[in-house]
Amino acid sequence: MPDLVSPNRGHGLVEILDRVLDKGLVIAGDIKINLANVELLTIQVRLLVCSIDKAEQIGLNWWRHDPRLTANPTGPAMPAGELERRLERIERRLEALAEREAPDSPAAPKRKRSTE
């Protein structure tokens, strides 16, 4: 009889959460802000709460292909040594730019000035 009067809230919450994650829960709503019959802002809210298994079952698996969320992006891999070649090319360009900007520096070759 005591269980009927005051059921254990933790147990009930776990059951509710288990059911929501198993079946899924969709919350949809629109917020519109109008001023003098002129629509200023519309916010559409669509929220799906479910387990990963349920999401994959219904065809939602965007997190598997998002490079920000995956450890190994599925994009094309860079050939071996390509990164080093790119870095060397960038360093050479930076050195050439630095020499052009500071011709009087000791590292830069001295130019002969013509006195005509």
A tleap script that builds the chain and sets N, CA, C and O, in Angstrom:
source leaprc.protein.ff14SB
mol = sequence {
  NMET PRO ASP LEU VAL SER PRO ASN ARG GLY
  HIE GLY LEU VAL GLU ILE LEU ASP ARG VAL
  LEU ASP LYS GLY LEU VAL ILE ALA GLY ASP
  ILE LYS ILE ASN LEU ALA ASN VAL GLU LEU
  LEU THR ILE GLN VAL ARG LEU LEU VAL CYS
  SER ILE ASP LYS ALA GLU GLN ILE GLY LEU
  ASN TRP TRP ARG HIE ASP PRO ARG LEU THR
  ALA ASN PRO THR GLY PRO ALA MET PRO ALA
  GLY GLU LEU GLU ARG ARG LEU GLU ARG ILE
  GLU ARG ARG LEU GLU ALA LEU ALA GLU ARG
  GLU ALA PRO ASP SER PRO ALA ALA PRO LYS
  ARG LYS ARG SER THR CGLU
}
set mol.1.N position { 0.795 -1.203 0.000 }
set mol.1.CA position { 0.000 0.000 0.000 }
set mol.1.C position { 0.843 1.276 0.000 }
set mol.1.O position { 0.448 2.242 -0.653 }
set mol.2.N position { 2.005 1.334 0.710 }
set mol.2.CA position { 2.812 2.554 0.698 }
set mol.2.C position { 3.311 2.910 -0.704 }
set mol.2.O position { 3.475 4.092 -1.009 }
set mol.3.N position { 3.559 1.902 -1.576 }
set mol.3.CA position { 4.007 2.193 -2.944 }
set mol.3.C position { 2.937 2.904 -3.753 }
set mol.3.O position { 3.260 3.709 -4.627 }
set mol.4.N position { 1.676 2.624 -3.480 }
set mol.4.CA position { 0.595 3.279 -4.208 }
set mol.4.C position { 0.406 4.718 -3.762 }
set mol.4.O position { 0.038 5.577 -4.564 }
set mol.5.N position { 0.656 4.985 -2.481 }
set mol.5.CA position { 0.459 6.324 -1.955 }
set mol.5.C position { 1.592 7.247 -2.390 }
set mol.5.O position { 1.333 8.349 -2.875 }
set mol.6.N position { 2.839 6.820 -2.226 }
set mol.6.CA position { 3.975 7.644 -2.647 }
set mol.6.C position { 4.949 6.758 -3.425 }
set mol.6.O position { 5.873 6.200 -2.835 }
set mol.7.N position { 4.760 6.621 -4.729 }
set mol.7.CA position { 5.650 5.782 -5.521 }
set mol.7.C position { 7.045 6.395 -5.575 }
set mol.7.O position { 7.215 7.607 -5.441 }
set mol.8.N position { 8.011 5.557 -5.769 }
set mol.8.CA position { 9.399 6.002 -5.848 }
set mol.8.C position { 9.581 6.834 -7.120 }
set mol.8.O position { 9.470 6.313 -8.230 }
set mol.9.N position { 9.858 8.112 -6.953 }
set mol.9.CA position { 9.952 9.020 -8.095 }
set mol.9.C position { 11.144 8.689 -8.982 }
set mol.9.O position { 11.055 8.840 -10.200 }
set mol.10.N position { 12.254 8.243 -8.409 }
set mol.10.CA position { 13.430 7.908 -9.210 }
set mol.10.C position { 13.148 6.756 -10.149 }
set mol.10.O position { 13.571 6.784 -11.305 }
set mol.11.N position { 12.453 5.758 -9.683 }
set mol.11.CA position { 12.118 4.607 -10.511 }
set mol.11.C position { 11.192 5.023 -11.652 }
set mol.11.O position { 11.380 4.589 -12.789 }
set mol.12.N position { 10.210 5.843 -11.366 }
set mol.12.CA position { 9.287 6.325 -12.395 }
set mol.12.C position { 9.985 7.170 -13.439 }
set mol.12.O position { 9.669 7.072 -14.625 }
set mol.13.N position { 10.932 8.003 -13.019 }
set mol.13.CA position { 11.676 8.849 -13.936 }
set mol.13.C position { 12.539 8.009 -14.866 }
set mol.13.O position { 12.649 8.311 -16.054 }
set mol.14.N position { 13.144 6.971 -14.340 }
set mol.14.CA position { 13.964 6.081 -15.163 }
set mol.14.C position { 13.099 5.390 -16.210 }
set mol.14.O position { 13.502 5.266 -17.366 }
set mol.15.N position { 11.921 4.941 -15.812 }
set mol.15.CA position { 11.020 4.301 -16.768 }
set mol.15.C position { 10.590 5.261 -17.870 }
set mol.15.O position { 10.545 4.891 -19.043 }
set mol.16.N position { 10.277 6.486 -17.491 }
set mol.16.CA position { 9.866 7.496 -18.483 }
set mol.16.C position { 11.016 7.793 -19.439 }
set mol.16.O position { 10.814 7.847 -20.652 }
set mol.17.N position { 12.210 7.984 -18.909 }
set mol.17.CA position { 13.378 8.268 -19.745 }
set mol.17.C position { 13.679 7.093 -20.663 }
set mol.17.O position { 14.009 7.294 -21.832 }
set mol.18.N position { 13.570 5.874 -20.158 }
set mol.18.CA position { 13.796 4.691 -20.971 }
set mol.18.C position { 12.792 4.619 -22.116 }
set mol.18.O position { 13.158 4.301 -23.248 }
set mol.19.N position { 11.546 4.908 -21.830 }
set mol.19.CA position { 10.512 4.864 -22.862 }
set mol.19.C position { 10.734 5.956 -23.911 }
set mol.19.O position { 10.578 5.709 -25.107 }
set mol.20.N position { 11.099 7.162 -23.463 }
set mol.20.CA position { 11.336 8.264 -24.406 }
set mol.20.C position { 12.500 7.939 -25.320 }
set mol.20.O position { 12.422 8.152 -26.530 }
set mol.21.N position { 13.591 7.419 -24.744 }
set mol.21.CA position { 14.751 7.105 -25.571 }
set mol.21.C position { 14.478 5.928 -26.496 }
set mol.21.O position { 15.021 5.874 -27.600 }
set mol.22.N position { 13.646 4.985 -26.065 }
set mol.22.CA position { 13.335 3.824 -26.886 }
set mol.22.C position { 12.386 4.184 -28.026 }
set mol.22.O position { 12.625 3.803 -29.172 }
set mol.23.N position { 11.339 4.895 -27.731 }
set mol.23.CA position { 10.326 5.235 -28.739 }
set mol.23.C position { 10.657 6.534 -29.465 }
set mol.23.O position { 10.423 6.649 -30.668 }
set mol.24.N position { 11.193 7.500 -28.749 }
set mol.24.CA position { 11.474 8.806 -29.322 }
set mol.24.C position { 10.420 9.812 -28.919 }
set mol.24.O position { 9.283 9.451 -28.615 }
set mol.25.N position { 10.800 11.062 -28.917 }
set mol.25.CA position { 9.906 12.145 -28.551 }
set mol.25.C position { 10.182 13.299 -29.498 }
set mol.25.O position { 11.328 13.724 -29.647 }
set mol.26.N position { 9.147 13.804 -30.135 }
set mol.26.CA position { 9.292 14.920 -31.071 }
set mol.26.C position { 8.571 16.122 -30.490 }
set mol.26.O position { 7.412 16.039 -30.084 }
set mol.27.N position { 9.278 17.237 -30.461 }
set mol.27.CA position { 8.688 18.506 -30.021 }
set mol.27.C position { 8.840 19.468 -31.188 }
set mol.27.O position { 9.946 19.684 -31.683 }
set mol.28.N position { 7.731 20.042 -31.626 }
set mol.28.CA position { 7.754 20.974 -32.744 }
set mol.28.C position { 6.992 22.230 -32.358 }
set mol.28.O position { 5.960 22.163 -31.691 }
set mol.29.N position { 7.495 23.349 -32.774 }
set mol.29.CA position { 6.813 24.594 -32.475 }
set mol.29.C position { 7.335 25.729 -33.322 }
set mol.29.O position { 8.456 25.672 -33.828 }
set mol.30.N position { 6.529 26.754 -33.477 }
set mol.30.CA position { 6.909 27.949 -34.221 }
set mol.30.C position { 6.704 29.166 -33.334 }
set mol.30.O position { 5.713 29.269 -32.612 }
set mol.31.N position { 7.646 30.072 -33.402 }
set mol.31.CA position { 7.530 31.343 -32.684 }
set mol.31.C position { 7.557 32.437 -33.747 }
set mol.31.O position { 8.504 32.532 -34.528 }
set mol.32.N position { 6.527 33.247 -33.768 }
set mol.32.CA position { 6.450 34.338 -34.744 }
set mol.32.C position { 6.269 35.653 -34.004 }
set mol.32.O position { 5.469 35.760 -33.075 }
set mol.33.N position { 7.023 36.640 -34.433 }
set mol.33.CA position { 6.910 37.979 -33.857 }
set mol.33.C position { 6.441 38.907 -34.962 }
set mol.33.O position { 7.117 39.087 -35.975 }
set mol.34.N position { 5.270 39.492 -34.748 }
set mol.34.CA position { 4.670 40.417 -35.717 }
set mol.34.C position { 4.530 41.797 -35.086 }
set mol.34.O position { 4.331 41.930 -33.878 }
set mol.35.N position { 4.638 42.806 -35.921 }
set mol.35.CA position { 4.401 44.178 -35.492 }
set mol.35.C position { 3.548 44.834 -36.564 }
set mol.35.O position { 3.988 44.994 -37.703 }
set mol.36.N position { 2.334 45.212 -36.204 }
set mol.36.CA position { 1.395 45.842 -37.135 }
set mol.36.C position { 1.194 44.983 -38.377 }
set mol.36.O position { 1.274 45.471 -39.504 }
set mol.37.N position { 0.933 43.706 -38.157 }
set mol.37.CA position { 0.706 42.730 -39.225 }
set mol.37.C position { 1.896 42.560 -40.164 }
set mol.37.O position { 1.726 42.125 -41.303 }
set mol.38.N position { 3.096 42.897 -39.700 }
set mol.38.CA position { 4.313 42.668 -40.471 }
set mol.38.C position { 5.150 41.660 -39.688 }
set mol.38.O position { 5.525 41.901 -38.541 }
set mol.39.N position { 5.429 40.550 -40.318 }
set mol.39.CA position { 6.201 39.509 -39.648 }
set mol.39.C position { 7.668 39.927 -39.567 }
set mol.39.O position { 8.327 40.125 -40.588 }
set mol.40.N position { 8.160 40.057 -38.355 }
set mol.40.CA position { 9.541 40.467 -38.141 }
set mol.40.C position { 10.482 39.286 -37.971 }
set mol.40.O position { 11.619 39.313 -38.443 }
set mol.41.N position { 10.003 38.251 -37.295 }
set mol.41.CA position { 10.886 37.131 -36.972 }
set mol.41.C position { 10.063 35.854 -36.871 }
set mol.41.O position { 8.982 35.842 -36.281 }
set mol.42.N position { 10.586 34.786 -37.453 }
set mol.42.CA position { 9.974 33.470 -37.313 }
set mol.42.C position { 11.055 32.492 -36.903 }
set mol.42.O position { 12.099 32.406 -37.550 }
set mol.43.N position { 10.813 31.768 -35.850 }
set mol.43.CA position { 11.734 30.740 -35.377 }
set mol.43.C position { 10.986 29.422 -35.396 }
set mol.43.O position { 9.949 29.274 -34.749 }
set mol.44.N position { 11.516 28.470 -36.138 }
set mol.44.CA position { 10.917 27.142 -36.185 }
set mol.44.C position { 11.778 26.205 -35.353 }
set mol.44.O position { 12.980 26.081 -35.588 }
set mol.45.N position { 11.167 25.553 -34.392 }
set mol.45.CA position { 11.884 24.654 -33.495 }
set mol.45.C position { 11.408 23.235 -33.763 }
set mol.45.O position { 10.213 22.948 -33.702 }
set mol.46.N position { 12.349 22.355 -34.059 }
set mol.46.CA position { 12.067 20.937 -34.232 }
set mol.46.C position { 13.083 20.190 -33.377 }
set mol.46.O position { 14.289 20.321 -33.587 }
set mol.47.N position { 12.610 19.422 -32.433 }
set mol.47.CA position { 13.489 18.725 -31.509 }
set mol.47.C position { 13.101 17.260 -31.463 }
set mol.47.O position { 11.934 16.923 -31.261 }
set mol.48.N position { 14.084 16.389 -31.651 }
set mol.48.CA position { 13.871 14.956 -31.569 }
set mol.48.C position { 14.752 14.422 -30.455 }
set mol.48.O position { 15.968 14.613 -30.472 }
set mol.49.N position { 14.147 13.759 -29.495 }
set mol.49.CA position { 14.889 13.161 -28.390 }
set mol.49.C position { 14.705 11.659 -28.494 }
set mol.49.O position { 13.586 11.157 -28.381 }
set mol.50.N position { 15.806 10.935 -28.711 }
set mol.50.CA position { 15.742 9.481 -28.785 }
set mol.50.C position { 17.147 8.926 -28.597 }
set mol.50.O position { 18.117 9.681 -28.530 }
set mol.51.N position { 17.250 7.624 -28.514 }
set mol.51.CA position { 18.556 6.984 -28.370 }
set mol.51.C position { 19.265 6.956 -29.720 }
set mol.51.O position { 18.638 7.160 -30.759 }
set mol.52.N position { 20.558 6.706 -29.704 }
set mol.52.CA position { 21.330 6.623 -30.940 }
set mol.52.C position { 20.830 5.456 -31.788 }
set mol.52.O position { 20.737 5.567 -33.010 }
set mol.53.N position { 20.514 4.355 -31.148 }
set mol.53.CA position { 20.001 3.203 -31.889 }
set mol.53.C position { 18.707 3.547 -32.617 }
set mol.53.O position { 18.537 3.195 -33.785 }
set mol.54.N position { 17.806 4.226 -31.937 }
set mol.54.CA position { 16.533 4.610 -32.545 }
set mol.54.C position { 16.767 5.611 -33.684 }
set mol.54.O position { 16.124 5.522 -34.730 }
set mol.55.N position { 17.680 6.557 -33.483 }
set mol.55.CA position { 17.974 7.541 -34.531 }
set mol.55.C position { 18.504 6.853 -35.786 }
set mol.55.O position { 18.091 7.185 -36.896 }
set mol.56.N position { 19.413 5.901 -35.616 }
set mol.56.CA position { 19.926 5.174 -36.776 }
set mol.56.C position { 18.830 4.337 -37.427 }
set mol.56.O position { 18.806 4.182 -38.648 }
set mol.57.N position { 17.938 3.807 -36.628 }
set mol.57.CA position { 16.845 3.000 -37.148 }
set mol.57.C position { 15.922 3.823 -38.050 }
set mol.57.O position { 15.397 3.307 -39.036 }
set mol.58.N position { 15.725 5.092 -37.717 }
set mol.58.CA position { 14.855 5.939 -38.537 }
set mol.58.C position { 15.630 6.732 -39.587 }
set mol.58.O position { 15.058 7.569 -40.285 }
set mol.59.N position { 16.936 6.466 -39.697 }
set mol.59.CA position { 17.725 7.060 -40.775 }
set mol.59.C position { 18.472 8.330 -40.420 }
set mol.59.O position { 18.959 9.021 -41.316 }
set mol.60.N position { 18.575 8.655 -39.163 }
set mol.60.CA position { 19.345 9.832 -38.754 }
set mol.60.C position { 20.705 9.377 -38.235 }
set mol.60.O position { 20.792 8.766 -37.169 }
set mol.61.N position { 21.759 9.669 -38.979 }
set mol.61.CA position { 23.100 9.321 -38.520 }
set mol.61.C position { 24.123 10.359 -38.990 }
set mol.61.O position { 25.241 10.003 -39.364 }
set mol.62.N position { 23.748 11.621 -38.971 }
set mol.62.CA position { 24.592 12.698 -39.456 }
set mol.62.C position { 25.891 12.814 -38.666 }
set mol.62.O position { 26.887 13.301 -39.199 }
set mol.63.N position { 25.903 12.383 -37.421 }
set mol.63.CA position { 27.103 12.521 -36.599 }
set mol.63.C position { 28.210 11.584 -37.060 }
set mol.63.O position { 29.372 11.803 -36.719 }
set mol.64.N position { 27.886 10.549 -37.821 }
set mol.64.CA position { 28.920 9.621 -38.301 }
set mol.64.C position { 29.795 10.259 -39.376 }
set mol.64.O position { 30.943 9.853 -39.557 }
set mol.65.N position { 29.264 11.256 -40.094 }
set mol.65.CA position { 29.983 11.849 -41.220 }
set mol.65.C position { 30.406 13.286 -40.962 }
set mol.65.O position { 30.985 13.922 -41.842 }
set mol.66.N position { 30.133 13.804 -39.791 }
set mol.66.CA position { 30.521 15.182 -39.464 }
set mol.66.C position { 31.984 15.184 -39.017 }
set mol.66.O position { 32.305 14.577 -37.995 }
set mol.67.N position { 32.883 15.853 -39.757 }
set mol.67.CA position { 34.304 15.809 -39.408 }
set mol.67.C position { 34.609 16.422 -38.050 }
set mol.67.O position { 35.646 16.119 -37.460 }
set mol.68.N position { 33.722 17.286 -37.539 }
set mol.68.CA position { 33.971 17.869 -36.225 }
set mol.68.C position { 33.652 16.899 -35.098 }
set mol.68.O position { 34.086 17.099 -33.963 }
set mol.69.N position { 32.899 15.853 -35.401 }
set mol.69.CA position { 32.484 14.905 -34.370 }
set mol.69.C position { 33.128 13.535 -34.502 }
set mol.69.O position { 32.986 12.706 -33.603 }
set mol.70.N position { 33.830 13.275 -35.593 }
set mol.70.CA position { 34.442 11.970 -35.785 }
set mol.70.C position { 35.950 12.071 -35.626 }
set mol.70.O position { 36.566 13.076 -35.979 }
set mol.71.N position { 36.526 11.011 -35.089 }
set mol.71.CA position { 37.977 10.990 -34.897 }
set mol.71.C position { 38.702 10.809 -36.218 }
set mol.71.O position { 39.775 11.379 -36.417 }
set mol.72.N position { 38.134 10.027 -37.122 }
set mol.72.CA position { 38.729 9.765 -38.426 }
set mol.72.C position { 37.793 10.266 -39.520 }
set mol.72.O position { 36.867 9.556 -39.913 }
set mol.73.N position { 38.023 11.477 -40.015 }
set mol.73.CA position { 37.149 11.994 -41.064 }
set mol.73.C position { 37.181 11.083 -42.289 }
set mol.73.O position { 38.207 10.478 -42.599 }
set mol.74.N position { 36.068 10.995 -42.966 }
set mol.74.CA position { 35.971 10.106 -44.122 }
set mol.74.C position { 36.400 10.788 -45.411 }
set mol.74.O position { 36.211 10.234 -46.494 }
set mol.75.N position { 36.969 11.971 -45.313 }
set mol.75.CA position { 37.409 12.694 -46.502 }
set mol.75.C position { 38.642 12.049 -47.113 }
set mol.75.O position { 39.207 11.123 -46.531 }
set mol.76.N position { 39.070 12.527 -48.284 }
set mol.76.CA position { 40.237 11.937 -48.935 }
set mol.76.C position { 41.497 12.177 -48.114 }
set mol.76.O position { 41.726 13.276 -47.609 }
set mol.77.N position { 42.302 11.138 -47.991 }
set mol.77.CA position { 43.537 11.237 -47.221 }
set mol.77.C position { 44.605 11.928 -48.067 }
set mol.77.O position { 44.612 11.804 -49.292 }
set mol.78.N position { 45.507 12.657 -47.403 }
set mol.78.CA position { 46.591 13.338 -48.084 }
set mol.78.C position { 47.695 12.316 -48.374 }
set mol.78.O position { 48.042 11.527 -47.496 }
set mol.79.N position { 48.251 12.318 -49.591 }
set mol.79.CA position { 49.324 11.368 -49.905 }
set mol.79.C position { 50.510 11.545 -48.976 }
set mol.79.O position { 50.727 12.626 -48.428 }
set mol.80.N position { 51.276 10.480 -48.803 }
set mol.80.CA position { 52.430 10.508 -47.906 }
set mol.80.C position { 53.423 11.562 -48.364 }
set mol.80.O position { 53.766 11.625 -49.545 }
set mol.81.N position { 53.881 12.380 -47.446 }
set mol.81.CA position { 54.869 13.407 -47.732 }
set mol.81.C position { 54.290 14.699 -48.283 }
set mol.81.O position { 55.013 15.688 -48.401 }
set mol.82.N position { 53.016 14.721 -48.621 }
set mol.82.CA position { 52.414 15.926 -49.196 }
set mol.82.C position { 52.413 17.078 -48.202 }
set mol.82.O position { 52.668 18.222 -48.578 }
set mol.83.N position { 52.131 16.790 -46.956 }
set mol.83.CA position { 52.098 17.834 -45.936 }
set mol.83.C position { 53.470 18.477 -45.778 }
set mol.83.O position { 53.574 19.698 -45.664 }
set mol.84.N position { 54.522 17.664 -45.771 }
set mol.84.CA position { 55.879 18.197 -45.647 }
set mol.84.C position { 56.248 19.062 -46.852 }
set mol.84.O position { 56.869 20.113 -46.695 }
set mol.85.N position { 55.865 18.621 -48.062 }
set mol.85.CA position { 56.156 19.411 -49.272 }
set mol.85.C position { 55.430 20.754 -49.234 }
set mol.85.O position { 55.998 21.785 -49.595 }
set mol.86.N position { 54.175 20.734 -48.796 }
set mol.86.CA position { 53.424 21.993 -48.701 }
set mol.86.C position { 54.066 22.935 -47.700 }
set mol.86.O position { 54.187 24.133 -47.955 }
set mol.87.N position { 54.479 22.391 -46.554 }
set mol.87.CA position { 55.102 23.213 -45.527 }
set mol.87.C position { 56.411 23.827 -46.026 }
set mol.87.O position { 56.671 25.004 -45.777 }
set mol.88.N position { 57.227 23.053 -46.720 }
set mol.88.CA position { 58.479 23.587 -47.273 }
set mol.88.C position { 58.212 24.694 -48.283 }
set mol.88.O position { 58.909 25.708 -48.294 }
set mol.89.N position { 57.189 24.499 -49.142 }
set mol.89.CA position { 56.840 25.511 -50.141 }
set mol.89.C position { 56.382 26.804 -49.459 }
set mol.89.O position { 56.752 27.897 -49.890 }
set mol.90.N position { 55.591 26.685 -48.410 }
set mol.90.CA position { 55.124 27.872 -47.679 }
set mol.90.C position { 56.300 28.576 -47.015 }
set mol.90.O position { 56.369 29.805 -47.032 }
set mol.91.N position { 57.220 27.823 -46.435 }
set mol.91.CA position { 58.392 28.441 -45.789 }
set mol.91.C position { 59.252 29.184 -46.807 }
set mol.91.O position { 59.742 30.276 -46.517 }
set mol.92.N position { 59.444 28.609 -47.996 }
set mol.92.CA position { 60.233 29.298 -49.039 }
set mol.92.C position { 59.560 30.606 -49.451 }
set mol.92.O position { 60.228 31.623 -49.641 }
set mol.93.N position { 58.241 30.574 -49.588 }
set mol.93.CA position { 57.521 31.793 -49.959 }
set mol.93.C position { 57.643 32.852 -48.878 }
set mol.93.O position { 57.823 34.032 -49.180 }
set mol.94.N position { 57.544 32.437 -47.608 }
set mol.94.CA position { 57.686 33.396 -46.511 }
set mol.94.C position { 59.075 34.016 -46.493 }
set mol.94.O position { 59.216 35.219 -46.276 }
set mol.95.N position { 60.097 33.204 -46.720 }
set mol.95.CA position { 61.464 33.731 -46.753 }
set mol.95.C position { 61.625 34.731 -47.900 }
set mol.95.O position { 62.254 35.775 -47.726 }
set mol.96.N position { 61.065 34.421 -49.063 }
set mol.96.CA position { 61.166 35.334 -50.205 }
set mol.96.C position { 60.438 36.637 -49.908 }
set mol.96.O position { 60.936 37.708 -50.254 }
set mol.97.N position { 59.283 36.572 -49.280 }
set mol.97.CA position { 58.555 37.788 -48.915 }
set mol.97.C position { 59.325 38.608 -47.892 }
set mol.97.O position { 59.371 39.835 -47.983 }
set mol.98.N position { 59.923 37.943 -46.929 }
set mol.98.CA position { 60.693 38.652 -45.898 }
set mol.98.C position { 61.897 39.347 -46.517 }
set mol.98.O position { 62.242 40.457 -46.111 }
set mol.99.N position { 62.538 38.718 -47.487 }
set mol.99.CA position { 63.688 39.344 -48.152 }
set mol.99.C position { 63.272 40.570 -48.955 }
set mol.99.O position { 64.002 41.560 -49.003 }
set mol.100.N position { 62.107 40.507 -49.582 }
set mol.100.CA position { 61.626 41.653 -50.360 }
set mol.100.C position { 61.263 42.832 -49.474 }
set mol.100.O position { 61.495 43.983 -49.842 }
set mol.101.N position { 60.693 42.550 -48.310 }
set mol.101.CA position { 60.252 43.626 -47.420 }
set mol.101.C position { 61.404 44.276 -46.663 }
set mol.101.O position { 61.336 45.464 -46.348 }
set mol.102.N position { 62.439 43.535 -46.369 }
set mol.102.CA position { 63.560 44.082 -45.597 }
set mol.102.C position { 64.858 43.881 -46.365 }
set mol.102.O position { 65.636 42.990 -46.024 }
set mol.103.N position { 65.118 44.703 -47.413 }
set mol.103.CA position { 66.322 44.502 -48.227 }
set mol.103.C position { 67.607 44.869 -47.496 }
set mol.103.O position { 68.677 44.416 -47.901 }
set mol.104.N position { 67.544 45.673 -46.435 }
set mol.104.CA position { 68.763 46.090 -45.727 }
set mol.104.C position { 69.101 45.174 -44.563 }
set mol.104.O position { 70.054 45.447 -43.833 }
set mol.105.N position { 68.359 44.111 -44.369 }
set mol.105.CA position { 68.645 43.214 -43.260 }
set mol.105.C position { 69.886 42.397 -43.575 }
set mol.105.O position { 70.195 42.176 -44.746 }
set mol.106.N position { 70.611 41.938 -42.541 }
set mol.106.CA position { 71.850 41.183 -42.773 }
set mol.106.C position { 71.616 39.864 -43.501 }
set mol.106.O position { 72.513 39.393 -44.200 }
set mol.107.N position { 70.470 39.266 -43.365 }
set mol.107.CA position { 70.199 37.989 -44.030 }
set mol.107.C position { 69.937 38.172 -45.516 }
set mol.107.O position { 70.140 37.245 -46.301 }
set mol.108.N position { 69.488 39.361 -45.911 }
set mol.108.CA position { 69.143 39.597 -47.306 }
set mol.108.C position { 70.398 39.970 -48.078 }
set mol.108.O position { 71.276 40.640 -47.534 }
set mol.109.N position { 70.501 39.552 -49.328 }
set mol.109.CA position { 71.669 39.914 -50.146 }
set mol.109.C position { 71.657 41.426 -50.434 }
set mol.109.O position { 70.605 42.020 -50.669 }
set mol.110.N position { 72.843 42.023 -50.410 }
set mol.110.CA position { 72.976 43.454 -50.666 }
set mol.110.C position { 72.820 43.742 -52.160 }
set mol.110.O position { 73.370 43.036 -53.006 }
set mol.111.N position { 72.059 44.793 -52.461 }
set mol.111.CA position { 71.898 45.204 -53.847 }
set mol.111.C position { 72.851 46.353 -54.134 }
set mol.111.O position { 73.094 47.214 -53.288 }
set mol.112.N position { 73.380 46.344 -55.341 }
set mol.112.CA position { 74.251 47.452 -55.749 }
set mol.112.C position { 73.379 48.576 -56.230 }
set mol.112.O position { 72.439 48.374 -56.999 }
set mol.113.N position { 73.700 49.761 -55.770 }
set mol.113.CA position { 72.953 50.942 -56.220 }
set mol.113.C position { 73.730 51.600 -57.359 }
set mol.113.O position { 74.946 51.776 -57.295 }
set mol.114.N position { 73.003 51.945 -58.374 }
set mol.114.CA position { 73.679 52.607 -59.488 }
set mol.114.C position { 73.688 54.103 -59.244 }
set mol.114.O position { 72.690 54.671 -58.800 }
set mol.115.N position { 74.798 54.735 -59.528 }
set mol.115.CA position { 74.926 56.183 -59.345 }
set mol.115.C position { 75.124 56.833 -60.702 }
set mol.115.O position { 76.231 57.255 -61.037 }
set mol.116.N position { 74.090 56.912 -61.460 }
set mol.116.CA position { 74.181 57.522 -62.784 }
set mol.116.C position { 73.727 58.933 -62.775 }
set mol.116.O position { 73.740 59.592 -63.814 }
savepdb mol mol.pdb
quit
